Amino acid sequence: MPHPETVAVVAGRPPHTPDQPMNTPVHLVSNYVGGGQLEYGRFGNPSWTAFEDALGELEGGRAVSFASGMAAISAVLDLVPAGGRIVAPRHSYTGTIGQLEDVAARGLAEVVFVDIADADAVREAVSGAAMLWIESPTNPALEVADLPRITADAHAAGAVVVVDNTFATPLRQRPIEAGADLVVHSVTKYLAGHSDLVMGAVVAAREEDAAALAARRTLRGGIPSPLDAFLALRGLRTLHVRLDRAEANARELVARLGGHPALEVRYPGFGAIVSIVVRGGAEAADAFVAATRLWVHATSLGGVESTLERRRRWAAEPATIPAGLVRLSVGIEHIDDLADDLLAALV
């Protein structure tokens, strides 16, 4: 198998025959001539397929794209039998927590939140569970799970294992190789990488799970725009270049911020997300965010530009996240400019 960096560039392209386009074009179509495999725009689109082929090859499974990360999460949760138990990290993406709390409130599932970095607690919680949902690193606490161990424990208990791989990307972590059944992405973030689209995806280790997810997408209508799929694939082509630069910046930033008396720095050791806890709580953190000039105050992440956000400004963020925690999405700008801006804002 080629290296992942090569796969990101070559997968999902048309055949290398004379006069073929180098890239799969944008297929802006709502209807097809009958009698084939597609029939209607909600059932499939060649622009989706090209992106799905590339992402699936990177993750080692079969990818299904969705209109958003939230649509992808919803489709996966639909696979849980009525009344089944879902075990999930207490520090998950707030959209995930919201969906889990919603299915629990409507009596569709039992939800148990755990410290995903505590493998013993996870093993105890998954007894009798239908699904184990994993974030690693978690958003925004950046806790790291022992994927092989808790996946094995979950499978021994009969649970399906889902990993949100948005932060790590398949270039830093391949959950299917660790035994996961499903891998979820907010394509909006690192995969697309330019803060210009909203899209999601699920990669399934088994064809039957991919077929079930595609059926949910068709039935519920959570389909991506063909243009968004085209742009997402174009972004995926440079993922390794962007991530390498952003991760190098993140590592250097951690080194420069480490030991600063106003901060506690959290970094999982890989990737381009850094969380800092500003001493002085919410007020001090808000003042810090407002004082930056290069860093952009924004809630999303994974773009080429550096962004930051105090996460507890959202009511849905768990109370166990420190009020002064600021999540940094480190971009690809020059490290001196990024560090100087943060340090000046801390004065």
MARROVO-167724 format. One record per residue (C-alpha): residue in three letters; residue number from 0; x, y, z. Coordinates in pm, whole numbers. Layout:
BEGIN
<rec res="ALA" n="NUM" x="X" y="Y" z="Z"/>
...
This chain:
BEGIN
<rec res="MET" n="0" x="0" y="0" z="0"/>
<rec res="PRO" n="1" x="136" y="349" z="-80"/>
<rec res="HIS" n="2" x="216" y="588" z="205"/>
<rec res="PRO" n="3" x="-86" y="784" z="336"/>
<rec res="GLU" n="4" x="55" y="1107" z="192"/>
<rec res="THR" n="5" x="47" y="947" z="-151"/>
<rec res="VAL" n="6" x="-301" y="805" z="-101"/>
<rec res="ALA" n="7" x="-431" y="1151" z="-12"/>
<rec res="VAL" n="8" x="-305" y="1279" z="-348"/>
<rec res="VAL" n="9" x="-392" y="994" z="-584"/>
<rec res="ALA" n="10" x="-705" y="823" z="-448"/>
<rec res="GLY" n="11" x="-1048" y="908" z="-586"/>
<rec res="ARG" n="12" x="-924" y="1022" z="-929"/>
<rec res="PRO" n="13" x="-1056" y="921" z="-1273"/>
<rec res="PRO" n="14" x="-862" y="655" z="-1468"/>
<rec res="HIS" n="15" x="-530" y="765" z="-1620"/>
<rec res="THR" n="16" x="-646" y="739" z="-1980"/>
<rec res="PRO" n="17" x="-607" y="1001" z="-2255"/>
<rec res="ASP" n="18" x="-838" y="1301" z="-2226"/>
<rec res="GLN" n="19" x="-976" y="1201" z="-1887"/>
<rec res="PRO" n="20" x="-993" y="1495" z="-1644"/>
<rec res="MET" n="21" x="-734" y="1487" z="-1368"/>
<rec res="ASN" n="22" x="-1008" y="1546" z="-1109"/>
<rec res="THR" n="23" x="-1364" y="1419" z="-1085"/>
<rec res="PRO" n="24" x="-1576" y="1718" z="-1194"/>
<rec res="VAL" n="25" x="-1852" y="1873" z="-988"/>
<rec res="HIS" n="26" x="-2172" y="1691" z="-1081"/>
<rec res="LEU" n="27" x="-2449" y="1947" z="-1031"/>
<rec res="VAL" n="28" x="-2741" y="1715" z="-1100"/>
<rec res="SER" n="29" x="-3068" y="1628" z="-930"/>
<rec res="ASN" n="30" x="-3185" y="1357" z="-1170"/>
<rec res="TYR" n="31" x="-3032" y="1084" z="-1386"/>
<rec res="VAL" n="32" x="-3152" y="888" z="-1688"/>
<rec res="GLY" n="33" x="-3339" y="587" z="-1548"/>
<rec res="GLY" n="34" x="-3227" y="227" z="-1551"/>
<rec res="GLY" n="35" x="-2884" y="270" z="-1387"/>
<rec res="GLN" n="36" x="-2743" y="267" z="-1035"/>
<rec res="LEU" n="37" x="-2805" y="631" z="-941"/>
<rec res="GLU" n="38" x="-3154" y="728" z="-1065"/>
<rec res="TYR" n="39" x="-3196" y="1035" z="-839"/>
<rec res="GLY" n="40" x="-2974" y="1299" z="-681"/>
<rec res="ARG" n="41" x="-3050" y="1189" z="-325"/>
<rec res="PHE" n="42" x="-2927" y="837" z="-397"/>
<rec res="GLY" n="43" x="-2576" y="916" z="-516"/>
<rec res="ASN" n="44" x="-2339" y="1152" z="-692"/>
<rec res="PRO" n="45" x="-1999" y="1093" z="-857"/>
<rec res="SER" n="46" x="-1856" y="1391" z="-666"/>
<rec res="TRP" n="47" x="-1945" y="1220" z="-335"/>
<rec res="THR" n="48" x="-1801" y="891" z="-456"/>
<rec res="ALA" n="49" x="-1462" y="1040" z="-544"/>
<rec res="PHE" n="50" x="-1428" y="1189" z="-195"/>
<rec res="GLU" n="51" x="-1553" y="872" z="-28"/>
<rec res="ASP" n="52" x="-1307" y="656" z="-221"/>
<rec res="ALA" n="53" x="-1015" y="871" z="-106"/>
<rec res="LEU" n="54" x="-1120" y="895" z="260"/>
<rec res="GLY" n="55" x="-1210" y="527" z="275"/>
<rec res="GLU" n="56" x="-868" y="429" z="146"/>
<rec res="LEU" n="57" x="-699" y="657" z="401"/>
<rec res="GLU" n="58" x="-897" y="515" z="696"/>
<rec res="GLY" n="59" x="-900" y="154" z="575"/>
<rec res="GLY" n="60" x="-1275" y="113" z="526"/>
<rec res="ARG" n="61" x="-1576" y="222" z="324"/>
<rec res="ALA" n="62" x="-1670" y="591" z="359"/>
<rec res="VAL" n="63" x="-2018" y="746" z="343"/>
<rec res="SER" n="64" x="-2040" y="1126" z="325"/>
<rec res="PHE" n="65" x="-2307" y="1341" z="488"/>
<rec res="ALA" n="66" x="-2431" y="1699" z="485"/>
<rec res="SER" n="67" x="-2253" y="1773" z="814"/>
<rec res="GLY" n="68" x="-2071" y="1612" z="1101"/>
<rec res="MET" n="69" x="-2394" y="1628" z="1299"/>
<rec res="ALA" n="70" x="-2577" y="1439" z="1024"/>
<rec res="ALA" n="71" x="-2305" y="1175" z="1033"/>
<rec res="ILE" n="72" x="-2335" y="1143" z="1412"/>
<rec res="SER" n="73" x="-2713" y="1113" z="1387"/>
<rec res="ALA" n="74" x="-2689" y="835" z="1129"/>
<rec res="VAL" n="75" x="-2450" y="637" z="1349"/>
<rec res="LEU" n="76" x="-2671" y="674" z="1657"/>
<rec res="ASP" n="77" x="-2962" y="545" z="1449"/>
<rec res="LEU" n="78" x="-2782" y="209" z="1439"/>
<rec res="VAL" n="79" x="-2832" y="160" z="1815"/>
<rec res="PRO" n="80" x="-3130" y="-69" z="1892"/>
<rec res="ALA" n="81" x="-3418" y="96" z="2078"/>
<rec res="GLY" n="82" x="-3337" y="116" z="2447"/>
<rec res="GLY" n="83" x="-2972" y="19" z="2397"/>
<rec res="ARG" n="84" x="-2697" y="162" z="2613"/>
<rec res="ILE" n="85" x="-2440" y="403" z="2470"/>
<rec res="VAL" n="86" x="-2117" y="473" z="2658"/>
<rec res="ALA" n="87" x="-1949" y="801" z="2563"/>
<rec res="PRO" n="88" x="-1679" y="1040" z="2690"/>
<rec res="ARG" n="89" x="-1796" y="1297" z="2942"/>
<rec res="HIS" n="90" x="-1579" y="1549" z="2754"/>
<rec res="SER" n="91" x="-1713" y="1510" z="2402"/>
<rec res="TYR" n="92" x="-1790" y="1759" z="2131"/>
<rec res="THR" n="93" x="-2096" y="1952" z="2250"/>
<rec res="GLY" n="94" x="-2292" y="1852" z="1939"/>
<rec res="THR" n="95" x="-2233" y="1486" z="2022"/>
<rec res="ILE" n="96" x="-2336" y="1540" z="2383"/>
<rec res="GLY" n="97" x="-2649" y="1721" z="2263"/>
<rec res="GLN" n="98" x="-2751" y="1435" z="2038"/>
<rec res="LEU" n="99" x="-2683" y="1177" z="2310"/>
<rec res="GLU" n="100" x="-2885" y="1372" z="2563"/>
<rec res="ASP" n="101" x="-3166" y="1405" z="2308"/>
<rec res="VAL" n="102" x="-3193" y="1030" z="2241"/>
<rec res="ALA" n="103" x="-3181" y="965" z="2615"/>
<rec res="ALA" n="104" x="-3451" y="1223" z="2689"/>
<rec res="ARG" n="105" x="-3679" y="1065" z="2428"/>
<rec res="GLY" n="106" x="-3627" y="718" z="2574"/>
<rec res="LEU" n="107" x="-3454" y="588" z="2262"/>
<rec res="ALA" n="108" x="-3134" y="489" z="2440"/>
<rec res="GLU" n="109" x="-2962" y="487" z="2778"/>
<rec res="VAL" n="110" x="-2651" y="703" z="2783"/>
<rec res="VAL" n="111" x="-2362" y="667" z="3026"/>
<rec res="PHE" n="112" x="-2080" y="924" z="3028"/>
<rec res="VAL" n="113" x="-1732" y="819" z="3144"/>
<rec res="ASP" n="114" x="-1375" y="943" z="3160"/>
<rec res="ILE" n="115" x="-1259" y="792" z="2831"/>
<rec res="ALA" n="116" x="-894" y="803" z="2944"/>
<rec res="ASP" n="117" x="-977" y="572" z="3238"/>
<rec res="ALA" n="118" x="-971" y="230" z="3069"/>
<rec res="ASP" n="119" x="-1093" y="49" z="3381"/>
<rec res="ALA" n="120" x="-1397" y="277" z="3407"/>
<rec res="VAL" n="121" x="-1472" y="224" z="3038"/>
<rec res="ARG" n="122" x="-1452" y="-155" z="3075"/>
<rec res="GLU" n="123" x="-1697" y="-146" z="3364"/>
<rec res="ALA" n="124" x="-1937" y="86" z="3179"/>
<rec res="VAL" n="125" x="-1950" y="-114" z="2853"/>
<rec res="SER" n="126" x="-2088" y="-426" z="3016"/>
<rec res="GLY" n="127" x="-2420" y="-476" z="2840"/>
<rec res="ALA" n="128" x="-2373" y="-172" z="2616"/>
<rec res="ALA" n="129" x="-2474" y="-157" z="2251"/>
<rec res="MET" n="130" x="-2222" y="109" z="2151"/>
<rec res="LEU" n="131" x="-1900" y="264" z="2279"/>
<rec res="TRP" n="132" x="-1843" y="613" z="2142"/>
<rec res="ILE" n="133" x="-1483" y="732" z="2164"/>
<rec res="GLU" n="134" x="-1321" y="1070" z="2114"/>
<rec res="SER" n="135" x="-944" y="1066" z="2132"/>
<rec res="PRO" n="136" x="-818" y="1328" z="2184"/>
<rec res="THR" n="137" x="-1133" y="1462" z="2345"/>
<rec res="ASN" n="138" x="-1273" y="1803" z="2258"/>
<rec res="PRO" n="139" x="-1158" y="2030" z="2423"/>
<rec res="ALA" n="140" x="-994" y="1857" z="2721"/>
<rec res="LEU" n="141" x="-752" y="1663" z="2493"/>
<rec res="GLU" n="142" x="-766" y="1340" z="2691"/>
<rec res="VAL" n="143" x="-625" y="1039" z="2505"/>
<rec res="ALA" n="144" x="-788" y="696" z="2517"/>
<rec res="ASP" n="145" x="-617" y="357" z="2500"/>
<rec res="LEU" n="146" x="-793" y="267" z="2175"/>
<rec res="PRO" n="147" x="-683" y="-98" z="2137"/>
<rec res="ARG" n="148" x="-763" y="-184" z="2499"/>
<rec res="ILE" n="149" x="-1105" y="-23" z="2532"/>
<rec res="THR" n="150" x="-1204" y="-137" z="2183"/>
<rec res="ALA" n="151" x="-1122" y="-496" z="2276"/>
<rec res="ASP" n="152" x="-1316" y="-462" z="2602"/>
<rec res="ALA" n="153" x="-1616" y="-317" z="2420"/>
<rec res="HIS" n="154" x="-1617" y="-595" z="2161"/>
<rec res="ALA" n="155" x="-1592" y="-855" z="2435"/>
<rec res="ALA" n="156" x="-1907" y="-700" z="2582"/>
<rec res="GLY" n="157" x="-2082" y="-711" z="2243"/>
<rec res="ALA" n="158" x="-2071" y="-337" z="2175"/>
<rec res="VAL" n="159" x="-2011" y="-158" z="1846"/>
<rec res="VAL" n="160" x="-1712" y="79" z="1867"/>
<rec res="VAL" n="161" x="-1725" y="426" z="1711"/>
<rec res="VAL" n="162" x="-1429" y="666" z="1709"/>
<rec res="ASP" n="163" x="-1455" y="1036" z="1630"/>
<rec res="ASN" n="164" x="-1124" y="1089" z="1449"/>
<rec res="THR" n="165" x="-1173" y="1456" z="1361"/>
<rec res="PHE" n="166" x="-881" y="1586" z="1567"/>
<rec res="ALA" n="167" x="-627" y="1315" z="1486"/>
<rec res="THR" n="168" x="-719" y="1254" z="1118"/>
<rec res="PRO" n="169" x="-618" y="926" z="949"/>
<rec res="LEU" n="170" x="-265" y="1062" z="918"/>
<rec res="ARG" n="171" x="-212" y="1044" z="1295"/>
<rec res="GLN" n="172" x="-450" y="765" z="1398"/>
<rec res="ARG" n="173" x="-630" y="483" z="1212"/>
<rec res="PRO" n="174" x="-895" y="353" z="1453"/>
<rec res="ILE" n="175" x="-1007" y="68" z="1226"/>
<rec res="GLU" n="176" x="-658" y="-79" z="1260"/>
<rec res="ALA" n="177" x="-714" y="-68" z="1638"/>
<rec res="GLY" n="178" x="-1039" y="-263" z="1592"/>
<rec res="ALA" n="179" x="-1299" y="15" z="1564"/>
<rec res="ASP" n="180" x="-1612" y="-56" z="1364"/>
<rec res="LEU" n="181" x="-1697" y="300" z="1259"/>
<rec res="VAL" n="182" x="-1494" y="621" z="1229"/>
<rec res="VAL" n="183" x="-1666" y="960" z="1229"/>
<rec res="HIS" n="184" x="-1531" y="1284" z="1082"/>
<rec res="SER" n="185" x="-1639" y="1641" z="1075"/>
<rec res="VAL" n="186" x="-1506" y="1693" z="722"/>
<rec res="THR" n="187" x="-1552" y="2064" z="784"/>
<rec res="LYS" n="188" x="-1236" y="2061" z="994"/>
<rec res="TYR" n="189" x="-895" y="1919" z="896"/>
<rec res="LEU" n="190" x="-997" y="1705" z="600"/>
<rec res="ALA" n="191" x="-1135" y="1999" z="401"/>
<rec res="GLY" n="192" x="-909" y="2239" z="586"/>
<rec res="HIS" n="193" x="-1004" y="2582" z="451"/>
<rec res="SER" n="194" x="-1308" y="2691" z="655"/>
<rec res="ASP" n="195" x="-1527" y="2705" z="344"/>
<rec res="LEU" n="196" x="-1771" y="2415" z="372"/>
<rec res="VAL" n="197" x="-1979" y="2208" z="615"/>
<rec res="MET" n="198" x="-1973" y="1831" z="566"/>
<rec res="GLY" n="199" x="-1940" y="1503" z="756"/>
<rec res="ALA" n="200" x="-1845" y="1142" z="691"/>
<rec res="VAL" n="201" x="-1846" y="797" z="848"/>
<rec res="VAL" n="202" x="-1599" y="524" z="753"/>
<rec res="ALA" n="203" x="-1717" y="168" z="817"/>
<rec res="ALA" n="204" x="-1495" y="-135" z="862"/>
<rec res="ARG" n="205" x="-1772" y="-359" z="721"/>
<rec res="GLU" n="206" x="-1959" y="-317" z="394"/>
<rec res="GLU" n="207" x="-2293" y="-396" z="558"/>
<rec res="ASP" n="208" x="-2252" y="-107" z="802"/>
<rec res="ALA" n="209" x="-2163" y="129" z="517"/>
<rec res="ALA" n="210" x="-2475" y="15" z="329"/>
<rec res="ALA" n="211" x="-2690" y="76" z="637"/>
<rec res="LEU" n="212" x="-2548" y="426" z="679"/>
<rec res="ALA" n="213" x="-2600" y="507" z="311"/>
<rec res="ALA" n="214" x="-2959" y="389" z="345"/>
<rec res="ARG" n="215" x="-3011" y="623" z="642"/>
<rec res="ARG" n="216" x="-2862" y="910" z="440"/>
<rec res="THR" n="217" x="-3101" y="843" z="153"/>
<rec res="LEU" n="218" x="-3404" y="806" z="377"/>
<rec res="ARG" n="219" x="-3332" y="1111" z="594"/>
<rec res="GLY" n="220" x="-3190" y="1326" z="314"/>
<rec res="GLY" n="221" x="-2867" y="1419" z="491"/>
<rec res="ILE" n="222" x="-2676" y="1442" z="164"/>
<rec res="PRO" n="223" x="-2371" y="1662" z="98"/>
<rec res="SER" n="224" x="-2357" y="1923" z="-175"/>
<rec res="PRO" n="225" x="-2163" y="1804" z="-481"/>
<rec res="LEU" n="226" x="-1961" y="2125" z="-471"/>
<rec res="ASP" n="227" x="-1878" y="2069" z="-103"/>
<rec res="ALA" n="228" x="-1765" y="1713" z="-183"/>
<rec res="PHE" n="229" x="-1543" y="1846" z="-463"/>
<rec res="LEU" n="230" x="-1390" y="2108" z="-233"/>
<rec res="ALA" n="231" x="-1345" y="1856" z="48"/>
<rec res="LEU" n="232" x="-1151" y="1623" z="-181"/>
<rec res="ARG" n="233" x="-940" y="1913" z="-304"/>
<rec res="GLY" n="234" x="-864" y="1996" z="60"/>
<rec res="LEU" n="235" x="-781" y="1635" z="138"/>
<rec res="ARG" n="236" x="-508" y="1640" z="-125"/>
<rec res="THR" n="237" x="-298" y="1875" z="92"/>
<rec res="LEU" n="238" x="-392" y="1736" z="434"/>
<rec res="HIS" n="239" x="-45" y="1596" z="502"/>
<rec res="VAL" n="240" x="128" y="1923" z="413"/>
<rec res="ARG" n="241" x="-110" y="2135" z="618"/>
<rec res="LEU" n="242" x="-113" y="1901" z="917"/>
<rec res="ASP" n="243" x="265" y="1863" z="927"/>
<rec res="ARG" n="244" x="311" y="2241" z="933"/>
<rec res="ALA" n="245" x="31" y="2304" z="1183"/>
<rec res="GLU" n="246" x="155" y="2026" z="1412"/>
<rec res="ALA" n="247" x="511" y="2160" z="1401"/>
<rec res="ASN" n="248" x="372" y="2502" z="1496"/>
<rec res="ALA" n="249" x="169" y="2346" z="1779"/>
<rec res="ARG" n="250" x="470" y="2167" z="1924"/>
<rec res="GLU" n="251" x="680" y="2481" z="1917"/>
<rec res="LEU" n="252" x="397" y="2685" z="2066"/>
<rec res="VAL" n="253" x="365" y="2438" z="2354"/>
<rec res="ALA" n="254" x="738" y="2472" z="2417"/>
<rec res="ARG" n="255" x="722" y="2852" z="2419"/>
<rec res="LEU" n="256" x="411" y="2871" z="2638"/>
<rec res="GLY" n="257" x="521" y="2601" z="2880"/>
<rec res="GLY" n="258" x="599" y="2737" z="3222"/>
<rec res="HIS" n="259" x="417" y="3067" z="3166"/>
<rec res="PRO" n="260" x="280" y="3170" z="3507"/>
<rec res="ALA" n="261" x="-59" y="3268" z="3363"/>
<rec res="LEU" n="262" x="-126" y="2934" z="3192"/>
<rec res="GLU" n="263" x="-171" y="2560" z="3218"/>
<rec res="VAL" n="264" x="-94" y="2405" z="2877"/>
<rec res="ARG" n="265" x="-260" y="2083" z="2755"/>
<rec res="TYR" n="266" x="-133" y="1897" z="2448"/>
<rec res="PRO" n="267" x="-180" y="1527" z="2366"/>
<rec res="GLY" n="268" x="158" y="1497" z="2193"/>
<rec res="PHE" n="269" x="31" y="1502" z="1835"/>
<rec res="GLY" n="270" x="-199" y="1704" z="1614"/>
<rec res="ALA" n="271" x="-254" y="2078" z="1597"/>
<rec res="ILE" n="272" x="-502" y="2141" z="1879"/>
<rec res="VAL" n="273" x="-368" y="2289" z="2202"/>
<rec res="SER" n="274" x="-581" y="2381" z="2502"/>
<rec res="ILE" n="275" x="-462" y="2636" z="2755"/>
<rec res="VAL" n="276" x="-626" y="2713" z="3089"/>
<rec res="VAL" n="277" x="-587" y="3081" z="3170"/>
<rec res="ARG" n="278" x="-544" y="3137" z="3542"/>
<rec res="GLY" n="279" x="-807" y="3383" z="3663"/>
<rec res="GLY" n="280" x="-1102" y="3201" z="3512"/>
<rec res="ALA" n="281" x="-1355" y="3315" z="3254"/>
<rec res="GLU" n="282" x="-1291" y="3687" z="3287"/>
<rec res="ALA" n="283" x="-916" y="3654" z="3237"/>
<rec res="ALA" n="284" x="-963" y="3411" z="2949"/>
<rec res="ASP" n="285" x="-1211" y="3641" z="2775"/>
<rec res="ALA" n="286" x="-970" y="3931" z="2810"/>
<rec res="PHE" n="287" x="-691" y="3719" z="2663"/>
<rec res="VAL" n="288" x="-901" y="3615" z="2363"/>
<rec res="ALA" n="289" x="-1009" y="3975" z="2301"/>
<rec res="ALA" n="290" x="-647" y="4096" z="2310"/>
<rec res="THR" n="291" x="-514" y="3878" z="2027"/>
<rec res="ARG" n="292" x="-469" y="4038" z="1686"/>
<rec res="LEU" n="293" x="-356" y="3757" z="1455"/>
<rec res="TRP" n="294" x="-547" y="3470" z="1612"/>
<rec res="VAL" n="295" x="-915" y="3471" z="1509"/>
<rec res="HIS" n="296" x="-1190" y="3427" z="1769"/>
<rec res="ALA" n="297" x="-1401" y="3152" z="1609"/>
<rec res="THR" n="298" x="-1573" y="2832" z="1715"/>
<rec res="SER" n="299" x="-1459" y="2597" z="1439"/>
<rec res="LEU" n="300" x="-1112" y="2455" z="1387"/>
<rec res="GLY" n="301" x="-880" y="2274" z="1148"/>
<rec res="GLY" n="302" x="-837" y="2550" z="890"/>
<rec res="VAL" n="303" x="-514" y="2700" z="765"/>
<rec res="GLU" n="304" x="-575" y="3003" z="987"/>
<rec res="SER" n="305" x="-518" y="2995" z="1364"/>
<rec res="THR" n="306" x="-831" y="3030" z="1577"/>
<rec res="LEU" n="307" x="-905" y="3032" z="1948"/>
<rec res="GLU" n="308" x="-1211" y="3014" z="2167"/>
<rec res="ARG" n="309" x="-1303" y="2998" z="2535"/>
<rec res="ARG" n="310" x="-1516" y="2688" z="2526"/>
<rec res="ARG" n="311" x="-1726" y="2743" z="2840"/>
<rec res="ARG" n="312" x="-1888" y="3044" z="2670"/>
<rec res="TRP" n="313" x="-2122" y="2774" z="2533"/>
<rec res="ALA" n="314" x="-2385" y="2662" z="2784"/>
<rec res="ALA" n="315" x="-2368" y="2306" z="2648"/>
<rec res="GLU" n="316" x="-2002" y="2263" z="2742"/>
<rec res="PRO" n="317" x="-1969" y="2031" z="3046"/>
<rec res="ALA" n="318" x="-1915" y="2203" z="3380"/>
<rec res="THR" n="319" x="-1605" y="1988" z="3433"/>
<rec res="ILE" n="320" x="-1428" y="2187" z="3160"/>
<rec res="PRO" n="321" x="-1243" y="2475" z="3333"/>
<rec res="ALA" n="322" x="-1407" y="2813" z="3283"/>
<rec res="GLY" n="323" x="-1075" y="2956" z="3169"/>
<rec res="LEU" n="324" x="-997" y="2688" z="2911"/>
<rec res="VAL" n="325" x="-920" y="2832" z="2568"/>
<rec res="ARG" n="326" x="-895" y="2590" z="2274"/>
<rec res="LEU" n="327" x="-632" y="2681" z="2017"/>
<rec res="SER" n="328" x="-654" y="2551" z="1661"/>
<rec res="VAL" n="329" x="-300" y="2611" z="1541"/>
<rec res="GLY" n="330" x="-271" y="2707" z="1177"/>
<rec res="ILE" n="331" x="11" y="2728" z="926"/>
<rec res="GLU" n="332" x="125" y="3089" z="975"/>
<rec res="HIS" n="333" x="482" y="3165" z="1084"/>
<rec res="ILE" n="334" x="538" y="3038" z="1437"/>
<rec res="ASP" n="335" x="705" y="3359" z="1557"/>
<rec res="ASP" n="336" x="397" y="3563" z="1464"/>
<rec res="LEU" n="337" x="162" y="3316" z="1633"/>
<rec res="ALA" n="338" x="365" y="3297" z="1954"/>
<rec res="ASP" n="339" x="428" y="3671" z="1973"/>
<rec res="ASP" n="340" x="56" y="3745" z="1940"/>
<rec res="LEU" n="341" x="-41" y="3505" z="2220"/>
<rec res="LEU" n="342" x="234" y="3619" z="2455"/>
<rec res="ALA" n="343" x="148" y="3984" z="2398"/>
<rec res="ALA" n="344" x="-217" y="3911" z="2479"/>
<rec res="LEU" n="345" x="-117" y="3756" z="2811"/>
<rec res="VAL" n="346" x="58" y="4068" z="2939"/>
